[in-house]
Amino acid sequence: MSTLHPIIAVTGSSGAGTSSVSRTFQQIFRREKVDAAFVEGDAFHRFDRTEMAERMAAEAASGNHRFSHFGPAANLFEELEALFRDYSAGGGGRMRKYLHDEAEGAPYGQPPGTFTPWEDLPADTDLLFYEGLHGGIVTDGANVAQYPNLLIGVVPVINLEWIQKIQRDKETRGYSTEAVTDTILRRMPDYVNYICPQFTRTDINIQRVPVVDTSNPFVARYIPTVDES
């Protein structure tokens, strides 16, 4: 943890609302003229989209139906820790971007679901801002949670989280409800073992609570609005 090179990390599961929190911080930084280095957790996945599909198929064929983006086998936790450590020490580090869709890939001339090359962080930034799944992760091989000056958890209200993930993946990634449901089920052990424990290490937790019916996320037709959750 560094006062000269501070780190803010927002961590939470897919669909929990970390992106909304990130947008709020972006507005604050812009208003206060804070020059932040932004890092997305997806950049520290181990496999690109094609490789991940192939690896999941291979794991399933061998009897492992729990392989997911939530666990250590599919992520570069040591590299994420190295980024946080290097930034805390001197304001530097290496990062890349994960290109989610064609719009993100177009400036790089790359297809969606791929990574950009590793590159150095911009020089002389005021802070590092991380948003992703593992800002507070601790495993036998990595301790990312020790570095953020402010660690914010966007904690589960699980039915709402699932509604948001299902609707987002259907609308923006073309997945079926069945495909997203399979992903949710496959991720559950890693969700319990690696996502939820992070919320005991945070400085503050934010929980989005619905005030409308979210009893069956698998038949919901829309994501509750800001006024409804």
HELIX and SHEET records of a PDB file:
HELIX    1   1 THR A   18  GLU A   32  1                                  15    
HELIX    2   2 GLY A   41  PHE A   44  5                                   4    
HELIX    3   3 ARG A   49  ALA A   61  1                                  13    
HELIX    4   4 PRO A   72  ALA A   74  5                                   3    
HELIX    5   5 PHE A   77  GLY A   90  1                                  14    
HELIX    6   6 GLU A  102  GLY A  105  1                                   4    
HELIX    7   7 ALA A  106  TYR A  108  5                                   3    
HELIX    8   8 VAL A  144  GLN A  146  5                                   3    
HELIX    9   9 ILE A  158  ARG A  173  1                                  16    
HELIX   10  10 THR A  177  ASP A  190  1                                  14    
HELIX   11  11 TYR A  191  ILE A  195  3                                   5    
HELIX   12  12 CYS A  196  THR A  200  5                                   5    
HELIX   13  13 VAL A  226  GLU A  228  5                                   3    
SHEET    1   A 5 ALA A  36  GLU A  40  0                                        
SHEET    2   A 5 LEU A 127  GLY A 132  1                                        
SHEET    3   A 5 ILE A   7  GLY A  12  1                                        
SHEET    4   A 5 LEU A 150  VAL A 155  1                                        
SHEET    5   A 5 ILE A 204  GLN A 207  1                                        
SHEET    1   B 2 ARG A  94  MET A  95  0                                        
SHEET    2   B 2 GLU A 119  ASP A 120 -1                                        
SHEET    1   C 2 TYR A  98  LEU A  99  0                                        
SHEET    2   C 2 THR A 114  PHE A 115 -1                                        
END                                                                             
